């Protein structure tokens, strides 16, 4: 039989095994046959055993901290350590295992791996030079914390997996019923496995369309609407995760965009920063004098400073990217040299960013800077467009073609800055001038 036929037959037997003795016997036989015909896990043993870490694997430069804990390299090093030193027998047995990844036996392998990691960390903590060697093996930094998290996720894999299966993969709105469900799960797990209870909250953040809504659960569990007590308990890890995400987006605003594509990405980052920052304070009482409050207001100041620096670069970008003609003493219009595509792209991107962050200026305390830059840019583009229309009307041949190209560039920049109607009007005026 083909693999598809075997799978279908096995599923049919499994569905009836609890109510039909014949089906139960058939299921037992088919299960044995299915296992015997499967290939050993082999190299798949690594992703099967380390599956509990999978949702937190990523690139820290692209993934917010709440959704990142391990790099692919970390997983390879952990697996190599287990295979060569800590759990050789388990790894060899797992490689020979013919059970599918969904089979409970893989939970046993994961628990064995988790215990081996915990024991190794504890042993290294007793000998400073061993801990130094361990940190060197895993690249320093927060290597110990990464390993502790890996050990915890593997040790409590079954409890965490069972709880997370009851939640939607994507949570658009954390409604009261879902909040209560998560609270009950947390309370139930806290009695025997507090680590698993906390991981359920941290992993839930990754499923939320609006991660700051996790504070609804925190408030329910802590029976408080502010951070006075909660920020000093185990639940602080949840708030710290949202704060870390907020800081991630703030730091991404340091480098001004150099192209339109980069500007679109920067605008999205700024949106995310404002949403996280405002979301925290709207969902939960964050005291200015508290630990979370101090970090949050520091991040707001950092983001505002970064955005303001970007806005202040826009006039210079227009110097290089806007083909501004000027009038000579005789009144004759002197055309400007057409800018390079790179200069146009940069100016276009910065104007897009200027327009995109319009709604956030009050929240970021940069309203006055934004208005000043916006007024200057709109006036310069409007004036340049008017002169270019006159230049189109008064020139011919190559000079007219150059003037028309400059007019189109100006219209493009206007559109990026949100001046859509003035850009359309400028194009119509250019066509009329050429006619």
VODO-540163 format. One record per residue (C-alpha): residue in one letter; x, y, z. Coordinates in nm, 3 decimals, decimal comma, always signed. Layout:
<nodes>
A | X | Y | Z
...
</nodes>
This chain:
<nodes>
X | +0,000 | +0,000 | +0,000
X | +0,108 | +0,358 | -0,058
X | +0,190 | +0,580 | +0,239
X | -0,131 | +0,779 | +0,176
X | -0,344 | +0,461 | +0,181
X | -0,177 | +0,338 | +0,501
X | -0,235 | +0,675 | +0,667
X | -0,604 | +0,680 | +0,569
X | -0,663 | +0,323 | +0,687
X | -0,484 | +0,389 | +1,014
X | -0,694 | +0,702 | +1,074
X | -1,016 | +0,506 | +1,010
X | -0,916 | +0,232 | +1,255
X | -0,813 | +0,490 | +1,515
X | -1,148 | +0,668 | +1,490
X | -1,338 | +0,349 | +1,580
X | -1,102 | +0,179 | +1,824
X | -1,270 | +0,313 | +2,139
X | -1,614 | +0,175 | +2,052
X | -1,535 | -0,132 | +1,841
X | -1,315 | -0,419 | +1,963
X | -1,238 | -0,529 | +1,605
X | -1,131 | -0,175 | +1,514
X | -0,913 | -0,165 | +1,826
X | -0,737 | -0,488 | +1,721
X | -0,699 | -0,359 | +1,365
X | -0,555 | -0,032 | +1,495
X | -0,298 | -0,218 | +1,703
X | -0,188 | -0,429 | +1,405
X | -0,181 | -0,135 | +1,165
X | +0,011 | +0,081 | +1,413
X | +0,278 | -0,189 | +1,442
X | +0,298 | -0,229 | +1,065
X | +0,305 | +0,150 | +1,014
X | +0,595 | +0,190 | +1,255
X | +0,784 | -0,098 | +1,096
X | +0,749 | +0,050 | +0,746
X | +0,859 | +0,400 | +0,847
X | +1,212 | +0,515 | +0,796
X | +1,409 | +0,588 | +1,115
X | +1,408 | +0,954 | +1,216
X | +1,778 | +0,988 | +1,137
X | +1,869 | +1,353 | +1,086
X | +1,508 | +1,449 | +1,158
X | +1,570 | +1,360 | +1,522
X | +1,724 | +1,704 | +1,576
X | +1,419 | +1,912 | +1,466
X | +1,184 | +1,663 | +1,636
X | +1,360 | +1,680 | +1,974
X | +1,419 | +2,055 | +1,959
X | +1,067 | +2,132 | +1,830
X | +0,968 | +2,322 | +2,152
X | +1,232 | +2,585 | +2,065
X | +1,116 | +2,625 | +1,705
X | +0,875 | +2,917 | +1,753
X | +1,147 | +3,127 | +1,916
X | +1,411 | +3,077 | +1,645
X | +1,492 | +3,375 | +1,426
X | +1,722 | +3,659 | +1,331
X | +1,751 | +3,910 | +1,619
X | +1,802 | +4,195 | +1,373
X | +1,462 | +4,126 | +1,216
X | +1,252 | +3,962 | +1,488
X | +1,130 | +4,146 | +1,804
X | +1,283 | +4,004 | +2,126
X | +0,953 | +3,855 | +2,246
X | +0,961 | +3,624 | +1,943
X | +1,331 | +3,546 | +1,946
X | +1,543 | +3,344 | +2,186
X | +1,750 | +3,111 | +1,969
X | +1,942 | +3,139 | +1,646
X | +1,968 | +2,838 | +1,411
X | +2,334 | +2,822 | +1,517
X | +2,231 | +2,797 | +1,885
X | +2,017 | +2,492 | +1,805
X | +2,300 | +2,326 | +1,615
X | +2,538 | +2,383 | +1,906
X | +2,287 | +2,253 | +2,161
X | +2,226 | +1,941 | +1,952
X | +2,598 | +1,882 | +1,905
X | +2,657 | +1,920 | +2,279
X | +2,380 | +1,672 | +2,356
X | +2,502 | +1,423 | +2,094
X | +2,870 | +1,434 | +2,193
X | +2,863 | +1,485 | +2,568
X | +2,533 | +1,512 | +2,755
X | +2,282 | +1,264 | +2,615
X | +2,455 | +1,037 | +2,364
X | +2,222 | +0,743 | +2,429
X | +1,908 | +0,954 | +2,391
X | +2,029 | +1,106 | +2,063
X | +2,119 | +0,765 | +1,917
X | +1,785 | +0,617 | +2,025
X | +1,597 | +0,916 | +1,883
X | +1,775 | +0,877 | +1,548
X | +1,660 | +0,514 | +1,529
X | +1,303 | +0,593 | +1,639
X | +1,036 | +0,524 | +1,376
X | +0,755 | +0,705 | +1,555
X | +0,609 | +1,023 | +1,396
X | +0,688 | +1,361 | +1,555
X | +0,338 | +1,372 | +1,707
X | +0,397 | +1,053 | +1,908
X | +0,431 | +1,099 | +2,289
X | +0,771 | +0,926 | +2,284
X | +0,925 | +1,249 | +2,155
X | +0,816 | +1,424 | +2,473
X | +1,027 | +1,171 | +2,661
X | +1,329 | +1,244 | +2,443
X | +1,279 | +1,620 | +2,497
X | +1,252 | +1,583 | +2,874
X | +1,573 | +1,381 | +2,874
X | +1,746 | +1,655 | +2,674
X | +1,610 | +1,925 | +2,906
X | +1,731 | +1,745 | +3,219
X | +2,074 | +1,690 | +3,063
X | +2,104 | +2,063 | +2,986
X | +1,991 | +2,163 | +3,336
X | +2,239 | +1,927 | +3,499
X | +2,522 | +2,056 | +3,278
X | +2,442 | +2,420 | +3,359
X | +2,424 | +2,344 | +3,732
X | +2,759 | +2,161 | +3,718
X | +2,923 | +2,450 | +3,532
X | +2,792 | +2,701 | +3,787
X | +2,990 | +2,522 | +4,058
X | +3,319 | +2,558 | +3,868
X | +3,391 | +2,910 | +3,732
X | +3,633 | +2,793 | +3,462
X | +3,375 | +2,542 | +3,336
X | +3,116 | +2,820 | +3,311
X | +3,367 | +3,035 | +3,121
X | +3,429 | +2,748 | +2,878
X | +3,054 | +2,696 | +2,842
X | +2,995 | +3,062 | +2,760
X | +3,277 | +3,051 | +2,507
X | +3,123 | +2,742 | +2,346
X | +2,794 | +2,926 | +2,295
X | +2,931 | +3,266 | +2,197
X | +2,922 | +3,459 | +2,525
X | +2,661 | +3,730 | +2,579
X | +2,349 | +3,589 | +2,739
X | +2,446 | +3,232 | +2,648
X | +2,363 | +3,105 | +2,995
X | +2,015 | +3,258 | +2,984
X | +1,959 | +3,108 | +2,639
X | +2,057 | +2,761 | +2,763
X | +1,840 | +2,794 | +3,074
X | +1,543 | +2,883 | +2,853
X | +1,615 | +2,589 | +2,620
X | +1,633 | +2,351 | +2,916
X | +1,309 | +2,488 | +3,059
X | +1,116 | +2,463 | +2,731
X | +1,236 | +2,105 | +2,674
X | +1,172 | +1,992 | +3,031
X | +0,814 | +2,123 | +3,036
X | +0,743 | +2,059 | +2,668
X | +0,433 | +1,846 | +2,715
X | +0,256 | +2,080 | +2,958
X | +0,333 | +2,383 | +2,740
X | +0,229 | +2,205 | +2,419
X | -0,100 | +2,086 | +2,570
X | -0,186 | +2,437 | +2,688
X | -0,088 | +2,615 | +2,364
X | -0,298 | +2,376 | +2,152
X | -0,611 | +2,518 | +2,317
X | -0,531 | +2,871 | +2,190
X | -0,582 | +3,007 | +1,836
X | -0,266 | +3,028 | +1,627
X | -0,345 | +3,397 | +1,559
X | -0,530 | +3,608 | +1,814
X | -0,669 | +3,927 | +1,659
X | -0,847 | +4,039 | +1,976
X | -0,783 | +3,906 | +2,327
X | -1,146 | +3,903 | +2,440
X | -1,260 | +3,849 | +2,803
X | -1,338 | +3,478 | +2,746
X | -0,990 | +3,412 | +2,611
X | -0,836 | +3,617 | +2,892
X | -1,016 | +3,402 | +3,147
X | -0,914 | +3,082 | +2,967
X | -0,545 | +3,183 | +2,976
X | -0,575 | +3,289 | +3,340
X | -0,718 | +2,950 | +3,434
X | -0,444 | +2,768 | +3,241
X | -0,181 | +2,979 | +3,415
X | -0,332 | +2,911 | +3,756
X | -0,353 | +2,537 | +3,691
X | +0,005 | +2,512 | +3,565
X | +0,143 | +2,736 | +3,841
X | +0,059 | +2,481 | +4,107
X | +0,306 | +2,221 | +3,977
X | +0,511 | +2,379 | +3,697
X | +0,544 | +2,758 | +3,740
X | +0,801 | +2,769 | +3,459
X | +0,552 | +2,621 | +3,214
X | +0,286 | +2,868 | +3,331
X | +0,513 | +3,162 | +3,254
X | +0,614 | +3,020 | +2,915
X | +0,248 | +2,992 | +2,815
X | +0,213 | +3,369 | +2,869
X | +0,536 | +3,448 | +2,685
X | +0,446 | +3,226 | +2,389
X | +0,098 | +3,376 | +2,375
X | +0,259 | +3,715 | +2,305
X | +0,382 | +3,572 | +1,975
X | +0,026 | +3,485 | +1,871
X | -0,123 | +3,827 | +1,947
X | -0,182 | +4,071 | +1,663
X | -0,143 | +4,341 | +1,930
X | +0,114 | +4,200 | +2,176
X | +0,046 | +4,463 | +2,444
X | -0,299 | +4,305 | +2,499
X | -0,119 | +4,042 | +2,710
X | -0,145 | +4,295 | +2,994
X | -0,515 | +4,207 | +3,011
X | -0,411 | +3,862 | +3,130
X | -0,144 | +4,007 | +3,361
X | -0,403 | +4,233 | +3,524
X | -0,638 | +3,939 | +3,570
X | -0,371 | +3,716 | +3,724
X | -0,220 | +3,986 | +3,945
X | -0,557 | +4,136 | +4,044
X | -0,411 | +4,481 | +3,983
X | -0,438 | +4,736 | +3,703
X | -0,091 | +4,883 | +3,758
X | +0,272 | +4,774 | +3,785
X | +0,332 | +4,855 | +4,153
X | +0,344 | +4,488 | +4,259
X | +0,334 | +4,298 | +3,929
X | +0,669 | +4,436 | +3,808
X | +0,835 | +4,272 | +4,110
X | +0,691 | +3,923 | +4,055
X | +0,750 | +3,647 | +3,798
X | +0,493 | +3,822 | +3,577
X | +0,751 | +4,097 | +3,528
X | +0,900 | +3,881 | +3,250
X | +0,586 | +3,948 | +3,045
X | +0,612 | +4,326 | +3,080
X | +0,986 | +4,308 | +3,018
X | +0,918 | +4,124 | +2,690
X | +0,683 | +4,398 | +2,563
X | +0,930 | +4,665 | +2,676
X | +1,209 | +4,484 | +2,491
X | +0,996 | +4,487 | +2,174
X | +0,933 | +4,860 | +2,220
X | +1,308 | +4,917 | +2,255
X | +1,371 | +4,704 | +1,946
X | +1,154 | +4,935 | +1,734
X | +1,302 | +5,250 | +1,891
X | +1,656 | +5,140 | +1,803
X | +1,550 | +5,064 | +1,444
X | +1,479 | +5,436 | +1,396
X | +1,842 | +5,538 | +1,447
X | +1,942 | +5,516 | +1,081
X | +1,761 | +5,756 | +0,844
X | +1,621 | +5,577 | +0,536
X | +1,825 | +5,609 | +0,217
X | +1,561 | +5,487 | -0,030
X | +1,185 | +5,482 | -0,069
X | +1,174 | +5,113 | +0,026
X | +1,375 | +5,180 | +0,341
X | +1,143 | +5,472 | +0,421
X | +0,839 | +5,247 | +0,398
X | +1,008 | +5,005 | +0,638
X | +1,100 | +5,291 | +0,874
X | +0,743 | +5,421 | +0,870
X | +0,618 | +5,073 | +0,963
X | +0,875 | +5,055 | +1,245
X | +0,762 | +5,394 | +1,376
X | +0,399 | +5,276 | +1,365
X | +0,498 | +4,967 | +1,564
X | +0,690 | +5,170 | +1,819
X | +0,401 | +5,410 | +1,881
X | +0,153 | +5,120 | +1,896
X | +0,364 | +4,931 | +2,155
X | +0,438 | +5,243 | +2,358
X | +0,078 | +5,364 | +2,368
X | -0,057 | +5,010 | +2,396
X | +0,131 | +4,946 | +2,719
X | -0,002 | +5,258 | +2,890
X | -0,357 | +5,211 | +2,760
X | -0,379 | +4,847 | +2,872
X | -0,201 | +4,878 | +3,206
X | -0,109 | +5,135 | +3,468
X | +0,258 | +5,217 | +3,404
X | +0,385 | +5,450 | +3,677
X | +0,644 | +5,708 | +3,568
X | +0,850 | +5,643 | +3,879
X | +0,832 | +5,264 | +3,842
X | +1,092 | +5,048 | +3,668
X | +0,879 | +4,992 | +3,357
X | +0,781 | +5,358 | +3,344
X | +1,139 | +5,480 | +3,356
X | +1,241 | +5,247 | +3,074
X | +0,934 | +5,330 | +2,865
X | +0,974 | +5,709 | +2,889
X | +1,344 | +5,676 | +2,813
X | +1,255 | +5,478 | +2,499
X | +1,003 | +5,742 | +2,397
X | +1,270 | +6,011 | +2,429
X | +1,512 | +5,798 | +2,224
X | +1,259 | +5,737 | +1,947
X | +1,157 | +6,104 | +1,933
X | +1,521 | +6,208 | +1,904
X | +1,587 | +5,954 | +1,628
X | +1,282 | +6,062 | +1,426
X | +1,363 | +6,431 | +1,472
X | +1,716 | +6,374 | +1,339
X | +1,568 | +6,202 | +1,034
X | +1,324 | +6,488 | +0,969
X | +1,603 | +6,743 | +0,991
X | +1,784 | +6,566 | +0,705
X | +1,498 | +6,624 | +0,461
X | +1,588 | +6,980 | +0,347
X | +1,939 | +6,861 | +0,259
X | +1,791 | +6,568 | +0,068
X | +1,581 | +6,816 | -0,131
X | +1,896 | +7,015 | -0,211
X | +2,024 | +6,704 | -0,390
X | +1,701 | +6,545 | -0,513
X | +1,471 | +6,835 | -0,614
X | +1,548 | +7,001 | -0,951
X | +1,484 | +7,359 | -0,834
X | +1,526 | +7,621 | -1,106
X | +1,604 | +7,980 | -1,001
X | +1,547 | +8,321 | -1,150
X | +1,847 | +8,523 | -1,253
X | +1,879 | +8,900 | -1,207
X | +1,736 | +8,954 | -1,550
X | +1,428 | +8,751 | -1,458
X | +1,529 | +8,463 | -1,682
X | +1,470 | +8,118 | -1,533
X | +1,794 | +7,924 | -1,488
X | +1,732 | +7,545 | -1,493
X | +1,889 | +7,312 | -1,240
X | +2,085 | +7,004 | -1,332
X | +1,868 | +6,692 | -1,311
X | +1,952 | +6,497 | -0,994
X | +2,069 | +6,136 | -0,993
X | +1,812 | +5,859 | -0,943
X | +1,972 | +5,776 | -0,607
X | +1,927 | +6,135 | -0,488
X | +1,566 | +6,138 | -0,606
X | +1,498 | +5,804 | -0,436
X | +1,643 | +5,929 | -0,108
X | +1,440 | +6,252 | -0,116
X | +1,128 | +6,057 | -0,216
X | +1,178 | +5,818 | +0,077
X | +1,234 | +6,091 | +0,336
X | +0,927 | +6,282 | +0,214
X | +0,725 | +5,960 | +0,237
X | +0,846 | +5,919 | +0,596
X | +0,760 | +6,285 | +0,670
X | +0,406 | +6,229 | +0,549
X | +0,367 | +5,886 | +0,714
X | +0,461 | +6,001 | +1,064
X | +0,220 | +6,295 | +1,051
X | -0,031 | +6,131 | +1,287
X | +0,234 | +6,037 | +1,544
X | +0,400 | +6,376 | +1,586
X | +0,203 | +6,481 | +1,894
X | +0,260 | +6,145 | +2,063
X | +0,632 | +6,168 | +1,989
X | +0,656 | +6,535 | +2,097
X | +0,796 | +6,642 | +1,761
X | +0,492 | +6,828 | +1,625
X | +0,671 | +7,165 | +1,594
X | +0,970 | +7,016 | +1,410
X | +0,742 | +6,818 | +1,181
X | +0,532 | +7,124 | +1,091
X | +0,840 | +7,340 | +1,029
X | +0,999 | +7,083 | +0,796
X | +0,666 | +7,010 | +0,623
X | +0,599 | +7,378 | +0,554
X | +0,950 | +7,430 | +0,414
X | +0,929 | +7,123 | +0,190
X | +0,583 | +7,199 | +0,054
X | +0,684 | +7,558 | -0,029
X | +1,005 | +7,452 | -0,202
X | +0,829 | +7,190 | -0,414
X | +0,544 | +7,426 | -0,502
X | +0,785 | +7,704 | -0,602
X | +1,003 | +7,465 | -0,802
X | +0,696 | +7,332 | -0,983
X | +0,578 | +7,681 | -1,078
X | +0,920 | +7,773 | -1,223
X | +0,940 | +7,443 | -1,412
X | +0,600 | +7,507 | -1,573
X | +0,725 | +7,847 | -1,692
X | +1,046 | +7,682 | -1,814
X | +0,849 | +7,424 | -2,015
X | +0,645 | +7,703 | -2,175
X | +0,947 | +7,919 | -2,263
X | +1,189 | +7,652 | -2,389
X | +1,207 | +7,409 | -2,678
X | +1,393 | +7,103 | -2,794
X | +1,625 | +6,935 | -2,544
X | +1,581 | +7,219 | -2,293
X | +1,205 | +7,159 | -2,288
X | +1,254 | +6,784 | -2,248
X | +1,487 | +6,844 | -1,953
X | +1,236 | +7,085 | -1,797
X | +0,957 | +6,829 | -1,840
X | +1,173 | +6,561 | -1,675
X | +1,237 | +6,797 | -1,384
X | +0,865 | +6,868 | -1,356
X | +0,787 | +6,494 | -1,338
X | +1,051 | +6,446 | -1,068
X | +0,896 | +6,730 | -0,868
X | +0,550 | +6,576 | -0,905
X | +0,687 | +6,241 | -0,782
X | +0,835 | +6,408 | -0,475
X | +0,508 | +6,591 | -0,408
X | +0,317 | +6,263 | -0,418
X | +0,559 | +6,102 | -0,174
X | +0,509 | +6,394 | +0,063
X | +0,130 | +6,353 | +0,053
X | +0,068 | +6,639 | -0,194
X | -0,128 | +6,422 | -0,437
X | -0,368 | +6,684 | -0,574
X | -0,096 | +6,952 | -0,617
X | +0,115 | +6,688 | -0,799
X | -0,170 | +6,607 | -1,039
X | -0,234 | +6,978 | -1,096
X | +0,136 | +7,035 | -1,167
X | +0,135 | +6,761 | -1,432
X | -0,173 | +6,912 | -1,600
X | -0,013 | +7,257 | -1,597
X | +0,303 | +7,109 | -1,749
X | +0,106 | +6,952 | -2,034
X | -0,078 | +7,279 | -2,096
X | +0,252 | +7,470 | -2,096
X | +0,403 | +7,230 | -2,349
X | +0,096 | +7,266 | -2,571
</nodes>
